[in-house]
Amino acid sequence: MIELSHTEPAYKPIPKDVRYHPLGHIIDFKKDVLASMRQMAQKHPELVQLRVGPKRLIMVQHPELVREVLVKRAAEFPKAAPFRGTLSKALGNGLVPSDGKFHAGQRKMMQSLFHHKRMEAYSRVMTTYTADLLKEWERNPNRDLHNDMMRLTMFIVSKTLFNADKRTMAKDAQRAADAIANNQIWIEKEFWLGFKMPDWVPTRGNRQFKKNNQTLQEILMPIIEQRMRTNIDHGDLLTTLINARNDAGRPMPKQQIFDEVNNLFSAGHETTANTLIWTFYLLGQNRHVAQKLTNEIDQVLQGRRPTMADLDQLPYAAMVLKESMRLFPAVWSLAYREVQRDTTVGDYRFPKGSWIVISPYALHRQESYFPNPEAFKPERFHPTRAGNIPRYAYLPFGAGPRVCIGAQFAMIEAQLILIQLLQTFNFEIVPGQSIIPRPLITISPENGLNIKVTRRSQ
Ligand code: HEM
């Protein structure tokens, strides 16, 4: 028993989940990180201390503690340096890995691209490109949904943010998707090392990062260079980046422009694609929900193409997507914030050097906030009931100064795509597939999702 002098504050100890193996929880995580985090969260609903190799990891669960870390005191808990180092092998010094004042400045500059008033124009691209996909569904009813959603969301983000049309992107879509997917695999692999492998060491991972980066440069750089040459103002991301000047009046270096484009390109399509794939999966398992959704769509739209203005009249579509992102939040783990100095969070002492992890996947399955958590129930998000969910218990887009910059874009996009597809087609999940969630940076069904579509009679 430790005697506390009257000047020493009485902190609550962080509950520990002890592993005696030198690798600590890595073994559990390697086996099944989702199940393992879920169990930890159930056993320790506020927070728990784990160990990843020599590293102390604090898994924070309680919504008030989440708010302290991500929102109120976010500057005290930046993304951990080795983790940012590994991220930057794939994403350079773009918005996702960058930090501090530089991050804040870049983010402020790019924020205007996601202003509500721009969404109207973006939404027209979304519905036009989805209409093109409907034609493909007409021609071939056997669909690899992973492929369809990845291509569609990639075309949308490219057209809306840097005016690269579908024809330009189509020839490279597969290479780009492969490079991004491969980067995720190597980020995950390197993370388990617990430190950033220096770039100059010719490991297999470093060679892969280099190759993927080269592929993305080959695809995106010509678009950037052409715009720099012509300097036509499309009022999009590229125009914003090219016209930006720092305090000394200097333009942004070309490599930084590439990094920002690459960050939005990489972060801005696969997340939405996976959200849609999981939504189809859940609707396939819950036909009564799919039926209720199509009833709403038919009633409101009477067969016409949806617009952004219609979304207010289609609340069930938003509820379905929110519930899908509860069960399968594309970014299943908000990794890894570093404790910079000994401090207290809530009543707990957080030692300097610890890493903090917050897992939306585990948090979203906590019985106390989401009764019967495994059940797919969009009604949880009915406007009259959603108030029962504590603000920081539901984090599909993160929170605070690093909240997803594309959250509104993604919600509008996912709603419009879902509505338009279900308005025209019924679908069934091809039987006999094993649907296994694969948690890399994003969570996707390991073997994709095959569906068969049939045109609905209106
Ligand atoms: C359903 C789709 C999406 C989901 C679930 C999602 C989720 C998230 C989450 C959870 C974060 C915060 C990560 C953290 O705090 O560690 C984030 C950050 C980010 N997202 Fe999204 N996202 C989606 C769509 C998009 C789109 C469409 C774009 C851009 C067009 C985008 C661009 C970004 C960027 C650039 C960041 C980093 C922001 C920063 O650190 O300042 N995301 N996203």
Residues whose N, C-alpha, C, O or C-beta is under 5 A from the ligand:
A	BS01	HEM	L95 V96 R107 N263 L264 A267 G268 T271 T272 T275 A330 V331 L334 A335 L395 P396 F397 G398 P401 R402 V403 C404 I405 G406 F409 A410
